[in-house]
Amino acid sequence: MDEAPNIQKLKCTPLHCLYAQYGAKVAPFAGFELPLSFDGVISEHLATRASAGLFDVSHMGIVDLIPRNGESQDAISRALERISPAGIADLGNDRLQYALFTNEQGGVVDDFIVSRNESRIRLVLNASRTDADLAYIQSALVGISEITLREDLVQLALQGPEAVAILAPFHRGVAELGFMQSGRFHIDGIDCEVSRSGYTGEDGFEIIVDSENALNVASALLKHNGVTFCGLGARDSLRLEAGLCLYGNDLDETTTPIEARLAWTIPKRRREDAAFAGSQVILDQIAAGTQRTRVGISSLTKRPIREGSILFDEEGLEVGIVTSGGFGPSCEAPVAMGYINAGVVDDSSRLVAHARDKEFPCQIAALPFVQHKYKRN
């Protein structure tokens, strides 16, 4: 007798009950059922740029690291630095940092956010990489740290120029946060960890709250006329316009930080100590350059250029590939990113993208397509 197919049941976030109420179009993503859009990707994108968008990012992996066996947070930081070129040991309390895990070949295992306070170091991981990341972290932290996947916590993102005006009436202290700073505040009477951060290029906040209280926090924010409930589609178009990488598209285990133009994530101390996975490859690329590099790509027609399109120069030679692409609502034009041979990197370089037996004339463009508006100190 044939066995029944093993169909994995999709997980639901604590906000799932709001999806139908707000007319969500849902789809599977990283093992969860998540909203692609509510009113439409373009309207949600533009609402975030003009006012504020609320995103359910509860699928992200939140991991807490707490010292064990008499170890310290510094010991955890130093151990993490063996698998990351970031300056994690230099991170102050209530500060966040964008960072990368790398492998011995210099490839990016994942990009993540690391933060710390008096009691723990916290990592926020990509949902699709959480299991692989946990195994990698455990290999580095054996006997040093308790490693806890916080499935009791969820994360929301309130992004846009009006985000601070919307959040501050709940607790005026949030307005005093600078970019990549965090603190504990009450939102609608509920204790939350709030950071001034996000992945849209806009000013905004990410809110971590107990799963049992997440629905109340989201509902309180959605009552504001300036807040639009947004899905994954707008989150993707916003980050693409901002020139921000998506793991699995623009980053993977065969792509180095230098090829991805993320050398800024590797501070001077780490370049000098060279004590991280893939350091030889990465430092050689810093010194001598790379054979390919990430660039922005502008379509010279109204047709978006999608990921996987092969790039050719004007002489018909293959020079690269598109890794992210779509329509940029704020730009009112198609936008894309990809990797091309370093020898053809020039803002005046004309290219042709080939996909599905069609040709798309395009041009290398400066990144980001929309300037970042983070709140600097």
C-alpha positions as CSV (number, residue, x, y, z in Angstrom):
1,M,0.0,0.0,0.0
2,D,1.3,3.4,-1.0
3,E,2.1,5.8,1.9
4,A,0.3,9.1,2.1
5,P,2.5,12.0,0.8
6,N,4.4,13.8,3.4
7,I,2.9,17.3,3.1
8,Q,4.4,19.7,5.5
9,K,1.8,21.9,7.2
10,L,2.6,25.6,6.9
11,K,3.1,27.5,10.1
12,C,1.0,30.6,10.9
13,T,2.1,33.7,12.7
14,P,0.2,35.2,15.6
15,L,-1.1,37.9,13.1
16,H,-2.6,35.3,10.8
17,C,-6.1,36.0,12.0
18,L,-5.8,39.6,10.7
19,Y,-4.9,38.5,7.2
20,A,-8.5,37.7,6.1
21,Q,-9.8,40.8,7.8
22,Y,-7.5,43.0,5.7
23,G,-8.0,41.0,2.5
24,A,-4.6,39.4,2.3
25,K,-3.4,37.3,-0.7
26,V,-1.3,34.6,1.0
27,A,1.4,32.3,-0.2
28,P,3.9,29.9,1.4
29,F,7.3,31.3,2.3
30,A,10.0,29.6,4.4
31,G,7.6,27.2,5.9
32,F,5.0,29.9,6.8
33,E,1.8,31.1,5.2
34,L,2.4,34.8,4.8
35,P,0.7,37.7,3.0
36,L,2.0,38.7,-0.4
37,S,-0.2,41.8,-0.4
38,F,-3.4,43.3,1.0
39,D,-4.5,46.2,-1.1
40,G,-1.8,45.7,-3.7
41,V,2.0,45.8,-3.9
42,I,2.3,49.2,-5.5
43,S,-0.2,50.9,-3.2
44,E,1.5,49.4,-0.1
45,H,5.0,50.3,-1.3
46,L,4.0,53.9,-1.9
47,A,2.1,54.2,1.4
48,T,5.3,53.1,3.2
49,R,7.4,55.7,1.4
50,A,4.8,58.4,2.1
51,S,3.6,57.5,5.6
52,A,4.1,54.1,7.3
53,G,3.7,50.5,6.5
54,L,3.3,47.7,9.0
55,F,4.9,44.3,8.1
56,D,4.5,41.0,9.8
57,V,8.1,39.6,9.9
58,S,7.3,37.0,12.6
59,H,8.8,34.2,10.4
60,M,12.4,35.5,11.1
61,G,14.5,33.4,13.4
62,I,15.1,35.1,16.8
63,V,18.0,33.4,18.6
64,D,19.2,34.4,22.1
65,L,22.8,33.5,23.3
66,I,23.4,33.5,27.0
67,P,26.8,32.6,28.6
68,R,27.1,29.3,30.4
69,N,29.8,27.5,32.5
70,G,31.2,30.8,33.8
71,E,31.7,32.2,30.3
72,S,31.0,35.8,29.4
73,Q,29.3,37.7,26.6
74,D,32.7,38.7,25.3
75,A,33.6,35.0,25.0
76,I,30.4,34.5,22.9
77,S,31.3,37.5,20.8
78,R,34.8,36.2,20.1
79,A,33.5,32.8,19.3
80,L,31.0,34.2,16.8
81,E,33.8,36.2,15.2
82,R,35.3,32.9,14.1
83,I,32.4,32.5,11.7
84,S,31.7,36.1,11.0
85,P,34.0,39.0,9.9
86,A,31.8,41.5,11.8
87,G,33.1,43.4,14.9
88,I,30.6,41.7,17.2
89,A,32.9,42.1,20.3
90,D,32.8,45.9,19.8
91,L,29.0,46.1,19.9
92,G,27.7,48.2,22.8
93,N,24.6,47.5,24.9
94,D,21.3,48.3,23.2
95,R,23.1,48.5,19.8
96,L,22.4,46.6,16.6
97,Q,24.7,45.7,13.7
98,Y,24.1,44.2,10.3
99,A,26.5,41.3,9.9
100,L,27.4,38.2,7.8
101,F,28.3,34.6,8.5
102,T,30.9,33.3,6.1
103,N,32.2,29.9,5.2
104,E,35.8,28.7,4.7
105,Q,35.5,29.6,1.0
106,G,34.6,33.2,1.8
107,G,30.9,32.7,0.8
108,V,28.0,34.2,2.7
109,V,26.2,31.6,4.9
110,D,23.6,34.2,5.9
111,D,23.2,37.9,6.6
112,F,21.6,38.8,10.0
113,I,21.2,41.4,12.7
114,V,23.1,41.1,16.0
115,S,22.3,43.0,19.1
116,R,23.2,42.8,22.8
117,N,22.0,44.0,26.2
118,E,23.2,43.2,29.7
119,S,21.9,39.7,29.8
120,R,22.2,38.2,26.2
121,I,23.3,38.5,22.6
122,R,20.5,38.3,20.1
123,L,20.6,37.2,16.5
124,V,17.8,37.8,14.0
125,L,18.2,35.3,11.1
126,N,16.6,34.8,7.8
127,A,13.7,32.3,8.1
128,S,15.0,30.1,5.2
129,R,18.4,29.9,6.8
130,T,17.5,29.5,10.5
131,D,18.2,25.7,10.7
132,A,21.5,25.9,8.8
133,D,22.5,28.9,10.9
134,L,21.8,27.2,14.2
135,A,24.0,24.3,13.3
136,Y,26.8,26.6,12.3
137,I,26.4,28.7,15.4
138,Q,26.4,25.6,17.6
139,S,29.6,24.4,16.1
140,A,31.3,27.7,17.1
141,L,29.7,28.0,20.6
142,V,30.0,24.5,22.0
143,G,30.4,24.8,25.9
144,I,30.3,28.6,25.8
145,S,26.6,29.6,25.3
146,E,23.1,28.5,25.7
147,I,21.4,28.8,22.3
148,T,17.7,29.4,22.4
149,L,15.4,29.8,19.4
150,R,12.8,32.2,20.7
151,E,9.6,30.8,19.2
152,D,7.8,32.7,21.9
153,L,8.7,36.0,20.3
154,V,7.6,37.6,17.1
155,Q,8.8,40.6,15.1
156,L,6.8,43.4,13.5
157,A,8.3,46.2,11.3
158,L,6.8,49.7,11.2
159,Q,8.5,51.5,8.4
160,G,8.2,55.0,6.8
161,P,8.7,58.7,7.4
162,E,5.7,58.9,9.7
163,A,6.7,55.8,11.8
164,V,8.2,57.9,14.6
165,A,5.1,60.1,14.9
166,I,2.9,57.1,15.0
167,L,4.9,55.2,17.6
168,A,6.0,58.1,19.8
169,P,2.6,58.7,21.4
170,F,2.7,55.2,22.9
171,H,6.1,56.1,24.5
172,R,8.0,59.3,23.6
173,G,11.4,57.5,24.3
174,V,11.3,55.8,20.9
175,A,11.8,59.1,19.2
176,E,15.1,59.5,20.9
177,L,16.5,56.3,19.4
178,G,19.1,56.7,16.7
179,F,19.6,54.3,13.8
180,M,20.5,50.8,15.0
181,Q,19.7,51.6,18.7
182,S,17.2,49.7,20.7
183,G,15.4,49.9,24.1
184,R,12.4,48.5,26.0
185,F,9.2,50.5,25.7
186,H,5.5,49.9,26.4
187,I,3.2,50.0,23.3
188,D,-0.4,50.0,24.2
189,G,0.6,48.9,27.7
190,I,2.6,45.9,26.4
191,D,6.3,45.5,27.0
192,C,8.3,45.4,23.7
193,E,11.9,45.6,22.5
194,V,11.9,48.4,19.9
195,S,14.9,49.2,17.6
196,R,15.2,51.9,15.1
197,S,16.0,49.7,12.2
198,G,14.5,48.1,9.1
199,Y,15.1,46.8,5.6
200,T,13.2,49.3,3.4
201,G,15.6,52.2,3.2
202,E,13.2,54.3,5.2
203,D,13.3,55.5,8.8
204,G,11.3,53.1,11.0
205,F,11.2,50.6,13.8
206,E,11.3,46.8,14.4
207,I,9.3,45.6,17.3
208,I,9.9,42.3,19.1
209,V,7.1,41.2,21.4
210,D,5.8,38.1,23.1
211,S,3.7,36.1,20.6
212,E,0.7,36.2,22.9
213,N,0.7,40.0,22.8
214,A,1.6,40.5,19.2
215,L,-1.9,40.7,17.9
216,N,-2.7,43.5,20.4
217,V,0.3,45.5,19.4
218,A,-0.4,45.1,15.7
219,S,-4.1,46.0,16.1
220,A,-3.2,49.2,18.1
221,L,-0.8,50.3,15.3
222,L,-3.3,49.5,12.5
223,K,-5.9,51.7,14.1
224,H,-3.8,54.7,13.1
225,N,-5.0,56.2,9.7
226,G,-1.4,56.6,8.6
227,V,-0.5,52.9,8.9
228,T,-1.0,50.5,5.9
229,F,-0.8,46.7,6.4
230,C,1.8,45.5,3.9
231,G,2.9,42.1,2.6
232,L,6.0,40.5,1.3
233,G,5.6,42.0,-2.2
234,A,6.1,45.6,-1.0
235,R,8.8,44.5,1.4
236,D,10.7,43.1,-1.6
237,S,10.2,46.1,-3.9
238,L,11.2,48.5,-1.1
239,R,14.4,46.7,-0.3
240,L,15.3,46.4,-4.0
241,E,14.9,50.1,-4.6
242,A,17.1,50.7,-1.5
243,G,19.8,48.4,-3.0
244,L,19.6,45.9,-0.2
245,C,20.4,42.3,-0.7
246,L,18.0,39.3,-0.4
247,Y,19.6,36.1,0.8
248,G,19.1,33.3,-1.8
249,N,19.0,35.9,-4.6
250,D,21.8,38.4,-4.2
251,L,23.7,36.5,-1.5
252,D,24.6,32.8,-1.1
253,E,27.4,30.5,0.0
254,T,29.3,31.0,-3.3
255,T,29.2,34.8,-3.1
256,T,31.7,36.7,-1.0
257,P,31.0,40.0,0.9
258,I,33.4,41.8,-1.4
259,E,31.7,40.6,-4.5
260,A,28.4,41.8,-2.9
261,R,29.9,45.2,-2.1
262,L,29.5,44.5,1.6
263,A,33.1,45.2,2.6
264,W,31.8,47.9,5.0
265,T,30.6,45.1,7.3
266,I,34.2,44.1,8.0
267,P,35.9,46.7,10.3
268,K,39.6,47.4,10.4
269,R,40.2,45.2,13.5
270,R,38.8,42.2,11.8
271,R,40.8,42.8,8.6
272,E,44.0,42.9,10.8
273,D,43.3,39.9,12.9
274,A,42.2,37.8,9.9
275,A,40.6,35.3,12.3
276,F,37.3,34.5,10.6
277,A,36.1,31.8,8.2
278,G,37.2,32.5,4.7
279,S,39.5,35.4,5.7
280,Q,42.2,34.5,3.2
281,V,39.8,34.7,0.2
282,I,38.1,37.8,1.5
283,L,41.2,39.7,2.4
284,D,42.8,38.8,-1.0
285,Q,39.7,40.2,-2.7
286,I,39.9,43.4,-0.7
287,A,43.5,43.8,-1.8
288,A,43.3,42.7,-5.4
289,G,39.7,43.1,-6.4
290,T,37.1,40.6,-7.6
291,Q,36.2,39.0,-10.9
292,R,32.6,40.1,-10.5
293,T,30.7,42.6,-8.5
294,R,27.1,43.5,-7.6
295,V,25.6,46.4,-9.5
296,G,22.3,48.2,-10.1
297,I,20.6,47.7,-13.4
298,S,18.1,50.0,-15.1
299,S,15.9,48.7,-17.8
300,L,15.8,50.9,-20.9
301,T,12.2,49.8,-21.6
302,K,9.1,49.7,-19.4
303,R,9.5,45.9,-19.0
304,P,11.0,44.6,-15.7
305,I,14.0,42.4,-15.9
306,R,13.6,39.4,-13.6
307,E,16.0,37.3,-11.6
308,G,17.9,34.7,-13.7
309,S,18.1,36.9,-16.8
310,I,21.6,36.5,-18.4
311,L,23.4,39.8,-19.2
312,F,25.4,40.4,-22.4
313,D,27.5,43.3,-23.4
314,E,26.9,45.2,-26.7
315,E,29.3,42.8,-28.5
316,G,27.3,39.8,-27.5
317,L,29.6,38.5,-24.8
318,E,28.0,37.1,-21.6
319,V,29.0,39.3,-18.7
320,G,26.7,38.5,-15.8
321,I,23.3,37.6,-14.4
322,V,20.4,39.4,-12.8
323,T,19.7,38.3,-9.2
324,S,16.8,40.5,-8.2
325,G,14.4,42.5,-10.4
326,G,11.0,44.0,-10.6
327,F,9.1,47.3,-10.9
328,G,10.2,50.1,-8.6
329,P,7.0,52.1,-7.7
330,S,8.9,55.0,-6.3
331,C,11.2,55.2,-9.3
332,E,8.2,54.7,-11.6
333,A,10.4,52.3,-13.6
334,P,11.8,48.8,-13.6
335,V,14.8,48.2,-11.3
336,A,17.2,45.3,-10.8
337,M,20.4,44.1,-9.3
338,G,22.9,41.5,-10.4
339,Y,26.5,40.5,-10.8
340,I,28.7,41.4,-13.7
341,N,32.3,40.9,-14.7
342,A,34.3,43.6,-12.9
343,G,35.9,44.7,-16.2
344,V,32.6,46.1,-17.5
345,V,31.5,48.1,-14.4
346,D,30.8,51.6,-15.7
347,D,27.6,53.6,-15.3
348,S,27.6,54.2,-19.0
349,S,27.8,50.5,-19.9
350,R,24.9,49.3,-22.0
351,L,23.8,45.7,-21.6
352,V,21.2,43.4,-23.0
353,A,19.4,41.0,-20.7
354,H,18.2,37.7,-22.2
355,A,15.2,35.8,-20.6
356,R,12.7,33.4,-22.2
357,D,13.9,34.1,-25.7
358,K,13.4,37.9,-25.2
359,E,15.9,40.7,-25.1
360,F,15.7,43.6,-22.6
361,P,18.1,46.5,-23.2
362,C,19.4,47.9,-20.0
363,Q,22.2,49.9,-18.4
364,I,24.3,49.7,-15.2
365,A,23.0,52.1,-12.6
366,A,24.2,53.5,-9.3
367,L,22.8,52.0,-6.1
368,P,20.6,52.6,-4.3
369,F,17.8,53.6,-6.6
370,V,16.1,55.5,-3.8
371,Q,18.3,57.2,-1.2
372,H,18.2,55.9,2.4
373,K,16.4,58.0,5.0
374,Y,17.7,56.4,8.2
375,K,17.7,58.5,11.4
376,R,21.4,59.2,12.0
377,N,22.6,60.3,15.5
